[in-house]
């Protein structure tokens, strides 16, 4: 028995341990495995090409990401920030609560891919939330800024997770139905979806409270902070004048 083709597994482990490019590691390991198994080089490349072609829907991701990157390069995030800066009464809390509601409703209707971190949060939601926070609180320290970005990503997660179960044709609902049926509890997907609504409402209320609480706790360099800083600079002069009066 020929054990040499197993060397490809070792190459994958070593490549990942050394933090090489994952795509190069996997393709290189596949080529080595095929050649050591006695296949012709052209046959190995043909097998890789066939596998890619059979699963070409995966390549849609690699089409979307360059488009988003190109839009960001031409100022998508800056335009998103400008929109919020020109809106009166816009706050980080209001913005993220509205996005949470939008994400839950669209996921409940089966449109779970309408949002997401790469295509919505990073280029649009996060910059808009940061701009709204700075509009209310002034320039944010790096730690506070990271909290706003993290809350933007968490809002997308919560909205999708608790909204998609309301859609009765989602895979998670079908899985739950199968588990209940195995233990003798026949339920329809619609029944499970209806019982997901109270959970989604609770999730919306709790996460909305978390968003508003963060908005209230943010500490930036706004007008209030500048006034306090200015008042500190005035105190030494006031003390000198007091000493002069006493003299």
N, C-alpha and C positions, 0 to 999 in steps of 0.2 A: 504493500500500500504506500502511495506517495504522500508524504506529509509536508512536502515543500510548499504547496499552495497555502498552508496555514501561516506562512510567513507574512502574508498580507495582513493578518490580524495584529501581529506584532508591530508591523509598520504603522497601523492606525493608532495603536496605543502609544508608541514612541512619538509619532507626529503630534498627537494631541498633548502629550506630556511636555513636549518642547514648544508648544504653542505655535506651531506652523499653521499656515492657511488651511482651514478645514477642507475646503474644496480640493485643493492640491493634494492633501493627504489622502482623501478618499479615492480620488481618481488614480493617484499613483499606486495605492494599495490594490485597486481593482486591476490595473494593468499588470502589476507584478504577479498577482494571484492567477490571472489568466495565462500569462506566459509560463509560469512554473507548472501550471496544470497541463501544458502541452498544446495550448491553442496558438494559432497564428496571430501575429500582432494585428493584422487587419480584421480578423474575426473578433478579437477582443474589443476593438474600437467600434465595430458594427454592433456588438452586444450592448455597449454603453449608449450608442446612438439610438438603438431600438428602445431601450428602457426609458430614455429621456423622451422620445417621441410618444411612447405609450402613455406616459404620465405628464404630457406637456401642459396640462392645466396648472401644474405646480409653477411653471415659468411665468404665470400671470403676475406673481409677486415681484419678479425681477423686472417686469415692465412698469409696474406702478411705482416702485421705489425711485427709479431714475426720473420719472415725471415729477414726483414730489420734490426730489432734490433740485431739479431744474427750476421749479417754481420758487423754492426757497432762495435759490441763488439770485433770482430776479426780484426778491423783496416781498415774498408772500407774508412772512412773519411781520415785517415792518408795516405792511398795509393792514394786517389784522390788528396790530397795536394802534395804528392811527384811527381805525374805525372806532375802537373803544374810547380812545382819548377824546374824540369829538362827540361822544354820546353823553348827554347830560344825565346825571343820576346813576351812571353805571358803576357797580361795585363788583368786586371779585365774588362775593357771596351770591348776589343775584344772578350773575352770569353762570356760575357753576350749577346752581339749583335749576336754572332753566335748561342747561345742557343735560343734567341728570334726568329731568322729566322727558326731554326729547329722546334721550337714549333709551329709556325704559319703554316709552310708547312705541318707538320704531322697532325695538327688539320684540315687543309683545305682538307686533303684526308680522313677525318673521323677517324683518329687514335688519338682521343683526350685523351685517357687514357695512352698514351705512356710516358707522363711526369707526373707532379703533385708534390705537396709539400712533401708528406710522402715518395714517392718512388723515387723521382729524386732530388728535390731541397735540402732537408735536408741532405741526405747522400752523394750527389755528387756535385751538382751545387754550393751550398753555400760554402762548404769547398774549392772547387777549386777557386771560386771567391775571397775568403778571402786570399788564398795563393798567388794568382796573385797580389792582391792589396799590400800585404806585400812585395812581391818581388820587386815591383816598388817603394813603399813609405816607406818601413821599417815597424817595429812593429806598429800596429795601436792602438790608444787609444780605450777604450771600446765603446765610443759614435760613433767613426768612423767605428768600426767593426760592430756595430748594423746597421749602414746605408748600409753597403755592404750586410749583410744578408737580410735586408728588400728589397733592390733593386733586389736581386736574386729571392725572392718570388714574387715581383711585376712583374718581367720579365716573369715568368711563367704565371701569371694571364693575362697579356696583350696579350701574344702570343696565349693562348688558347681562350680568349674572342673574339679577332678580327680575329682569324683564323678559328674557327669552323663554323662561319656563311657562309663561302665560300662553305662548304660541304652542298649540297642541301637536304640531307636526315636528317639533324639535326632537333631536336625538335623545336628549336627557329625559324628556317625558316618556318616550317609548321605552327607554331603559327601565325607568321606574315602574311603568306598567308591566313590563316583563317580570320584574322581581316580585311584584304583588301577585301576579297571576301564578307564579311558581309556588307561592305559599297559600294559594287558595282564595285570593281576594281579587276577583275579576273586576277591573275598573276600566273605563274608557279613557282615552287621552283627554277628552273634553272635561271629564270630572276632575282629573288631576290638574288641568290648566286652571279651572275655576278656583281650586283650593290654593293655587299659587298666587292669586290676586291679593289676599290679605298679607302674605309675606312681602310681596312687592311694595305694597302701601307702607308697611312698617319700615322696610329698608329705605324707602324714599324719605320718610319722616326722620329717621335716625341720621341718615347721611346728610340730609339738608341741615339738621341741627349742627352736625360736625363742621360743615362748610361755614355756616354763619359764625360758629364759635371761633374758628380759625381767623375769619375776617376781623372779628373784634379783637383778637389777641395780637395781630400783626403789629410789629413795631418798626417804623421806618423813619426816614429823615425828613418828615413833612414840615409844614409850617409850624406846628406846635413844638417840634423838636428844635427848630431854629430859634424860636422865641426863648425856650429854656436855655439854649446855649448862649444866647445874647444876654439873658439875665444874669448868667454866671459871670460874664465878663464885666458887668456893671458893678458887682458887689465890691471888688477891691477899691474902686474909686470912691464908693459911698463910705467905706470904712475910713479912708484917708480924710475925707471931709469931716467925718465925725470927730476924728482925732484933732483936727484943726480947730473945731468948735470948742472942744474941751480945753485945748491950750489957751 
